[in-house]
Amino acid sequence: MKFSINRTELANALSIVAKGVSTRSTLPVLAGVLIEATQDRIILQATDLELSIQYSVAALVEEEGRTVVPGKLFSDIIKNLPDAAVHVEAAEEQAFITCDTSSFSIRALNAEDFPGFPQVDTHQKIEIPFHQFATMVKRVSRVVSRDESRAILTGVLITLEAGVLRMVATDSYRLAITDAPLPEASADEFQAVISGNFLSEIASLPKTEAPVSLALADNQIVVTCEDTVFINRRIEGNFPNYKQLLPDSYTTRATLDVDKLVASVKRASLLGSASSPVRFDLNQDSQTAQITAASQDIGSAQEILPCTIEGEDVEIAFNYAYVLDGLGSIATDQVYLEVQSSLKPGIFRALEPENFLYLVMPVRLS
């Protein structure tokens, strides 16, 4: 095998497939990247047997062939080469890399030992503009649970109903929902729970005008974006019935400036902690939100924000880190805070035209 390619393009390709390289497997070949040179392209593959990634990029191929190179080492070498053409040649158990005045020789593995790229029969498929997909994932992914003992909560529920694409995530303390119209979707119905970390990896790909394609198989998801194909397991199980948590009405609604609210919560949180959360006192007569935090051993902080309040006076307290996470996903200048009582979840809702809802469980007021 022998080919030449621009260093930047090869480094970019490796940064994408490296996400699929296994770091814990006892099979040495899974710590490698399969490189296949064919016609005028090279195809790179990596897998940890759960996640498989394939990336195709144009190259000047002098001699077709396949080899497996150590993923991390090869990637580190390419990243540190000068910005010039990279020449890669592989024969039996050796791979040779030359670029400008640099040359390396590294051990290669037998390509025949590398698992074949999965051939998956898909039955439902939707396409989403990349920017829209990435924005939706970033809004909900910070709410995904990190607790592996409840695998279903480490995923994001993606549904398509009546031309509306929805992503939902929860860690049982808060819930994020974002909707986007997808009127031209060909799938009648689409529902799957997909790893939040996996979706975040795709959302972090370089920006592109090409759409992201999501296709479902019985227990797998196939995601295609330009020249990259990702195949990952769907998360099995029943996602919590989040709709029953969403109230039909509210007793109080405050309209707050997002930037001012974020700054106030950050300042108040300097004296707060997990055991002494940030408290919201919404007063209808004065049309203000008083935000306070107190720590018995340190002191207290108080912020008063002018806002528009409809309904009754109410007090409610939240974990300040959860509030800041939710506000960080809101793109509008203002946000609604909807409250039923101090013991029921509060809802931060983006104003139109954004369709984003963030529900937070309250902390009991002492």
C-alpha positions as CSV (number, residue, x, y, z in Angstrom):
1,M,0.0,0.0,0.0
2,K,1.3,3.4,-0.9
3,F,-0.4,6.8,-0.9
4,S,0.1,10.6,-0.4
5,I,-2.2,13.0,1.3
6,N,-2.2,16.5,2.8
7,R,-1.2,16.4,6.5
8,T,-4.2,18.6,7.6
9,E,-6.7,16.4,5.9
10,L,-5.2,13.2,7.3
11,A,-5.0,14.7,10.8
12,N,-8.7,15.7,10.6
13,A,-9.7,12.2,9.4
14,L,-7.8,10.6,12.3
15,S,-9.3,13.0,14.9
16,I,-12.8,11.7,13.8
17,V,-12.1,7.9,13.6
18,A,-10.0,8.0,16.8
19,K,-13.3,8.3,18.7
20,G,-13.9,4.7,17.9
21,V,-10.5,3.3,18.8
22,S,-10.7,0.9,21.8
23,T,-8.6,1.9,24.8
24,R,-9.6,-1.1,27.0
25,S,-9.8,-4.1,24.8
26,T,-7.5,-7.1,25.2
27,L,-7.4,-7.4,21.4
28,P,-4.4,-5.3,20.1
29,V,-6.0,-4.8,16.7
30,L,-8.9,-2.8,18.2
31,A,-6.4,-0.2,19.4
32,G,-5.5,0.4,15.8
33,V,-7.0,2.2,12.8
34,L,-7.6,0.3,9.6
35,I,-6.4,2.2,6.5
36,E,-7.6,1.0,3.1
37,A,-6.2,2.7,0.0
38,T,-8.4,2.2,-3.1
39,Q,-8.5,4.1,-6.4
40,D,-8.3,7.8,-5.5
41,R,-9.3,7.6,-1.8
42,I,-8.3,6.2,1.5
43,I,-10.9,4.8,3.9
44,L,-10.1,4.8,7.7
45,Q,-12.0,2.6,10.1
46,A,-12.0,2.2,13.9
47,T,-14.1,0.1,16.2
48,D,-14.4,-0.9,19.9
49,L,-17.1,-3.4,18.9
50,E,-19.8,-1.1,20.3
51,L,-19.1,1.9,18.1
52,S,-17.8,1.7,14.6
53,I,-16.6,4.7,12.5
54,Q,-15.7,4.9,8.9
55,Y,-14.2,8.0,7.2
56,S,-13.4,8.4,3.5
57,V,-11.0,11.1,2.2
58,A,-9.4,11.8,-1.2
59,A,-5.7,10.9,-1.6
60,L,-3.2,10.1,-4.3
61,V,-3.0,6.3,-4.3
62,E,0.0,4.8,-5.9
63,E,-0.5,1.3,-4.7
64,E,-3.8,-0.1,-3.3
65,G,-3.8,-2.2,-0.1
66,R,-4.8,-2.4,3.6
67,T,-3.0,-2.1,6.9
68,V,-3.7,-1.5,10.6
69,V,-1.6,1.1,12.4
70,P,-1.6,1.8,16.1
71,G,-4.3,4.5,16.4
72,K,-2.9,6.8,19.1
73,L,0.7,6.6,17.9
74,F,-0.1,7.2,14.2
75,S,-2.4,10.1,15.1
76,D,0.3,11.7,17.3
77,I,2.9,11.4,14.6
78,I,0.6,13.0,11.9
79,K,-0.4,15.8,14.3
80,N,3.3,16.8,14.9
81,L,4.5,16.6,11.3
82,P,5.1,19.8,9.3
83,D,2.3,21.1,7.1
84,A,3.2,19.3,3.9
85,A,2.3,16.2,1.9
86,V,2.5,13.0,4.0
87,H,3.6,9.8,2.2
88,V,2.5,6.5,3.8
89,E,3.8,3.1,2.7
90,A,3.0,-0.2,4.3
91,A,4.4,-3.7,3.7
92,E,3.7,-6.7,5.8
93,E,4.4,-5.7,9.4
94,Q,5.8,-2.2,8.9
95,A,4.4,1.2,8.0
96,F,6.6,4.0,6.8
97,I,5.6,7.6,7.1
98,T,7.6,10.5,5.5
99,C,6.9,14.2,5.4
100,D,9.4,16.9,4.4
101,T,12.5,16.0,6.3
102,S,10.8,13.7,8.9
103,S,10.5,9.9,8.5
104,F,9.1,7.2,10.8
105,S,8.9,3.5,10.8
106,I,6.2,1.8,13.0
107,R,4.9,-1.7,13.5
108,A,1.7,-2.5,11.6
109,L,-0.9,-5.2,12.3
110,N,-2.5,-7.7,9.9
111,A,-5.6,-6.1,8.3
112,E,-7.3,-9.5,8.0
113,D,-7.6,-9.5,11.9
114,F,-9.6,-6.3,11.9
115,P,-13.4,-6.7,12.3
116,G,-15.4,-6.0,9.1
117,F,-17.4,-2.8,9.1
118,P,-21.0,-3.7,10.1
119,Q,-23.6,-4.1,7.3
120,V,-26.8,-2.9,8.9
121,D,-30.3,-3.2,7.4
122,T,-32.1,0.1,8.4
123,H,-35.8,0.6,8.3
124,Q,-36.4,4.2,9.4
125,K,-34.4,7.2,8.3
126,I,-34.5,11.0,8.8
127,E,-32.2,13.8,7.7
128,I,-31.5,17.0,9.7
129,P,-29.5,20.0,8.8
130,F,-26.2,19.7,10.7
131,H,-26.5,23.1,12.4
132,Q,-30.0,22.3,13.7
133,F,-28.9,18.8,14.9
134,A,-25.8,20.1,16.7
135,T,-27.8,22.9,18.4
136,M,-30.4,20.5,19.6
137,V,-27.8,18.0,20.9
138,K,-25.9,20.7,22.8
139,R,-29.1,21.9,24.5
140,V,-30.0,18.5,25.9
141,S,-26.7,16.6,26.3
142,R,-25.6,18.5,29.5
143,V,-28.7,17.0,31.2
144,V,-27.8,13.4,30.3
145,S,-27.0,11.2,33.4
146,R,-23.5,10.1,34.0
147,D,-24.7,7.1,36.1
148,E,-24.0,4.0,34.1
149,S,-26.1,1.9,36.5
150,R,-29.2,3.5,34.9
151,A,-28.2,3.1,31.2
152,I,-31.4,4.5,29.8
153,L,-30.8,7.9,31.4
154,T,-27.3,8.1,29.8
155,G,-29.2,8.4,26.5
156,V,-31.2,11.0,24.6
157,L,-34.7,10.2,23.4
158,I,-35.2,11.2,19.8
159,T,-38.7,11.2,18.3
160,L,-40.4,12.4,15.2
161,E,-44.1,13.0,15.4
162,A,-46.3,15.0,13.0
163,G,-43.3,16.6,11.4
164,V,-41.7,17.7,14.7
165,L,-38.3,16.4,15.8
166,R,-37.9,16.2,19.5
167,M,-34.9,15.5,21.7
168,V,-35.4,14.7,25.5
169,A,-32.8,14.1,28.2
170,T,-33.1,13.7,32.0
171,D,-31.0,12.6,34.9
172,S,-34.1,12.4,37.2
173,Y,-33.3,15.8,38.8
174,R,-33.9,17.9,35.7
175,L,-35.4,17.5,32.2
176,A,-34.5,19.2,28.9
177,I,-36.8,19.1,25.8
178,T,-36.0,20.8,22.5
179,D,-38.2,20.7,19.4
180,A,-37.6,21.6,15.8
181,P,-39.9,21.4,12.7
182,L,-38.9,18.7,10.2
183,P,-41.8,19.0,7.7
184,E,-40.0,17.2,4.9
185,A,-39.0,14.1,6.9
186,S,-39.8,10.9,5.0
187,A,-40.2,8.7,8.1
188,D,-43.7,8.5,9.5
189,E,-42.5,7.8,13.0
190,F,-39.1,7.7,14.5
191,Q,-38.2,6.9,18.1
192,A,-34.9,5.8,19.6
193,V,-32.8,6.3,22.7
194,I,-29.2,7.1,21.7
195,S,-26.1,7.6,23.8
196,G,-25.7,11.2,24.8
197,N,-21.9,11.0,24.6
198,F,-22.2,9.5,21.1
199,L,-24.5,12.3,19.9
200,S,-22.1,14.9,21.4
201,E,-19.2,13.5,19.4
202,I,-21.2,13.9,16.2
203,A,-22.3,17.4,17.1
204,S,-18.7,18.4,17.6
205,L,-17.7,17.5,14.1
206,P,-16.5,20.4,11.9
207,K,-19.5,22.5,10.7
208,T,-20.9,21.5,7.3
209,E,-23.8,22.4,5.0
210,A,-24.5,18.7,4.5
211,P,-27.3,17.1,6.5
212,V,-27.0,14.5,9.2
213,S,-28.7,11.3,8.4
214,L,-30.1,9.1,11.3
215,A,-31.2,5.6,10.3
216,L,-32.5,2.9,12.7
217,A,-31.9,-0.8,12.7
218,D,-33.3,-3.2,15.2
219,N,-30.7,-2.5,17.9
220,Q,-28.4,0.0,16.2
221,I,-28.3,3.5,14.9
222,V,-26.4,4.5,11.7
223,V,-25.4,8.1,11.5
224,T,-24.0,9.5,8.2
225,C,-22.6,13.0,7.7
226,E,-20.7,13.7,4.5
227,D,-17.9,11.1,4.2
228,T,-18.3,9.8,7.7
229,V,-20.4,6.8,8.9
230,F,-21.0,6.0,12.6
231,I,-22.7,2.8,13.8
232,N,-23.5,2.5,17.5
233,R,-25.8,0.4,19.6
234,R,-29.2,1.9,20.6
235,I,-29.9,1.9,24.3
236,E,-32.5,-0.7,25.1
237,G,-35.2,-0.1,27.7
238,N,-38.1,2.2,28.5
239,F,-37.3,5.9,28.7
240,P,-39.2,7.6,31.6
241,N,-42.6,8.9,30.8
242,Y,-41.5,12.6,30.9
243,K,-44.8,13.9,29.7
244,Q,-46.5,13.2,33.0
245,L,-44.0,15.6,34.7
246,L,-45.0,18.5,32.5
247,P,-47.8,20.6,34.2
248,D,-50.8,21.8,32.2
249,S,-50.7,25.2,33.9
250,Y,-48.8,27.5,36.3
251,T,-49.7,29.7,39.2
252,T,-46.9,32.2,38.6
253,R,-44.9,33.2,35.5
254,A,-41.9,35.6,35.6
255,T,-40.3,36.9,32.4
256,L,-36.6,37.5,33.1
257,D,-33.6,38.8,31.2
258,V,-31.3,35.8,30.6
259,D,-28.0,37.6,30.9
260,K,-28.9,39.4,34.0
261,L,-30.4,36.3,35.6
262,V,-27.2,34.3,34.8
263,A,-25.0,37.0,36.3
264,S,-27.2,37.2,39.4
265,V,-27.3,33.4,40.0
266,K,-23.5,33.2,39.5
267,R,-22.9,35.9,42.1
268,A,-25.4,34.4,44.6
269,S,-23.9,31.0,44.1
270,L,-20.6,32.2,45.5
271,L,-22.2,31.8,48.9
272,G,-24.3,28.8,48.0
273,S,-23.6,25.1,48.0
274,A,-25.4,21.9,47.3
275,S,-26.9,22.0,50.8
276,S,-27.8,25.7,50.6
277,P,-29.2,26.3,47.1
278,V,-30.3,29.5,45.4
279,R,-33.7,30.8,46.3
280,F,-36.1,32.7,44.0
281,D,-38.7,34.9,45.7
282,L,-41.1,36.1,43.0
283,N,-43.2,39.2,44.1
284,Q,-46.1,40.2,41.9
285,D,-46.6,43.7,43.6
286,S,-43.1,44.9,43.1
287,Q,-42.6,43.0,39.9
288,T,-39.2,41.7,41.1
289,A,-37.4,38.4,41.6
290,Q,-35.3,38.3,44.7
291,I,-32.5,35.8,44.4
292,T,-30.8,34.8,47.6
293,A,-28.2,32.3,48.8
294,A,-27.0,31.7,52.4
295,S,-24.4,29.5,54.0
296,Q,-24.5,29.2,57.8
297,D,-20.7,29.4,58.2
298,I,-20.0,32.0,55.6
299,G,-22.8,34.6,55.1
300,S,-25.5,35.4,52.6
301,A,-26.0,37.1,49.3
302,Q,-29.0,38.9,47.8
303,E,-29.9,40.1,44.3
304,I,-33.0,41.9,43.2
305,L,-34.0,41.7,39.5
306,P,-36.8,43.7,37.9
307,C,-39.0,41.4,35.8
308,T,-42.6,40.9,34.6
309,I,-44.6,38.6,36.9
310,E,-48.1,37.2,36.3
311,G,-49.9,35.4,39.1
312,E,-49.3,34.8,42.7
313,D,-46.3,35.5,44.9
314,V,-44.1,32.3,45.3
315,E,-40.8,31.2,46.7
316,I,-38.9,28.3,45.3
317,A,-35.3,27.1,45.5
318,F,-33.0,25.2,43.0
319,N,-29.6,23.8,42.8
320,Y,-27.7,26.7,41.2
321,A,-25.6,24.6,38.9
322,Y,-28.7,23.1,37.4
323,V,-30.2,26.6,36.8
324,L,-27.0,27.8,35.1
325,D,-26.9,24.6,32.9
326,G,-30.4,25.3,31.7
327,L,-29.9,29.0,31.1
328,G,-26.8,28.2,29.1
329,S,-28.9,26.4,26.5
330,I,-31.3,29.3,26.0
331,A,-30.6,31.4,22.9
332,T,-33.3,34.0,23.4
333,D,-32.7,37.3,25.3
334,Q,-35.5,36.5,27.8
335,V,-36.8,33.4,29.6
336,Y,-40.0,32.4,31.3
337,L,-39.8,30.9,34.8
338,E,-43.1,29.0,35.4
339,V,-43.9,27.9,38.9
340,Q,-46.8,26.0,40.5
341,S,-45.6,25.9,44.1
342,S,-42.4,25.6,46.1
343,L,-42.7,21.8,46.1
344,K,-43.3,21.2,42.4
345,P,-40.8,21.5,39.6
346,G,-40.0,24.8,38.1
347,I,-39.8,25.3,34.3
348,F,-37.5,27.6,32.4
349,R,-38.9,28.1,29.0
350,A,-37.3,29.9,26.0
351,L,-39.4,32.6,24.3
352,E,-40.6,32.1,20.7
353,P,-39.4,31.2,18.2
354,E,-37.1,28.9,20.2
355,N,-38.7,25.7,21.4
356,F,-36.8,24.7,24.5
357,L,-38.1,23.7,27.9
358,Y,-35.9,23.0,31.0
359,L,-37.6,21.5,34.1
360,V,-35.8,21.5,37.4
361,M,-36.8,19.7,40.6
362,P,-37.0,22.1,43.5
363,V,-34.9,21.9,46.7
364,R,-37.1,22.0,49.9
365,L,-37.1,25.4,51.6
366,S,-35.9,25.3,55.2
